[in-house]
Amino acid sequence: MITEDQLEQLAIQWFQDTGWNYVHGAVIAPEGVAAEREDFRAVAEPSPRPSPNRRGRKMERLVEEVKR
């Protein structure tokens, strides 16, 4: 049996392996050291960070298309 934490760690590793950057939620939370929004009512949008591989760049383009 797999625990919720094990599943989360596998998912995080998969995203990192496919070019996404991982930052713990507490870091980017409104009171975090690298807050990406002023409060929890605001929607946090993806940051324009460069992706290290082609798949990550493709996902960034898809996110931009959806936002339009």
N, C-alpha and C positions, 0 to 999 in steps of 0.2 A: 504494500500500500504506500502511496506517496502522500506526503503532507502538503498542506497549502504553501508552507514556506519553501519546501523543495521545488514545487511547481513554479513558484514565483522566481526562485533563483535560476531555474532552467530557462524560463522565459526571458529574464534579464540577460542571461548569457547568450541566448539565441539572438536577441536584438543587438547586443554588442558585436557578436560574430558577423552580423549582416550590416554593420556600419553605423549603428546608432550609438550615441553617447548616453551613458547612464549617470544620472544625478539623483541622489536620494531626495524624496519629496520634502523632507524637513529643510533641506538646503534652499529649495526654490519657493517654499511656502512664504506667505506674506511677512512673517517675522524671521525668515531665514537669512543667512548671510549673503545669499545671491537671489533675493526675492524677485520673482518674475511678474508679480501682480500686487496690488495694494491691499486687497482683502480676498476672502474666499468666495465672494459673490462674483468676482470677475473671472472670466474664462481665460485660462493661461494658454496662449498660442505658442506653437513651436518656435524656438529661437533660431535665428539664421546662422547656425553653426555649420561649418563645412563638414561634409561626410567623407570618410576615408575611402569609400569605394563606390562603384557605379550604382549598386542597388540602393544605397542610402540616398544618393543624388536623385535617382528616379523617384523614390518615395517623397523626397522634398518637393519635386516638381508636381507630383500628384496632389500633395497637400495644398500647394499654391493654386492649382487649377480648381480644387474644390472650394477654396476660399473666395474665388471670383464669382 
